[in-house]
């Protein structure tokens, strides 16, 4: 994946969150109308649909 790529992040229970991947000092996702940033944990694996 690269900066700016959109994907669906699996949250569990069949729920997904549409988000965009970005890189600052570390990787984070951007979600919602207000571009809320959620930082990803290093060395953690996430299930996504590209």
N, C-alpha and C positions, 0 to 999 in steps of 0.2 A: 504494500500500500504506500501511497505517497500523500504529501500534504494536499488538502483540498478534496480528497476522495470522499464520496458519500457512501454510506453503507447502513445496514440495519444491525444493531447490537442486540443479541439475545439477552433478555433479563430473567428468564425462567418462566415457568407456567405458561409457555406459549406466547409471552409478550415480547415485543421488539421495540427498540427505540431507534428512530431514524436520526443519524448524526453524521458529522463531517470530521475527518481527522486533520489535526494541525500539529505543528511542532514549534515550540518556543524554546525555552531551556530544557523542556521535557515534552513528551507527547501528551496531547489532550484531545478530547472530543468537544465539539460545539453542537448544542442542541437548542431547539425552541426558537421562538420569534425574537427573543432578546439576546440570542447568541450566548447562552449560558455555557461556561467552560467547566468541564469535568476532567480532572487530571487522571491519567491511567497509572496503575501501579507498575513499576519496573519488574521484570521477570514474572509477570502474571500473564496467563493465556486467556483470551476472550474469544467467544464464538460469535461470528458475524456472517451475514449474507452480503456479498458484494454485488 
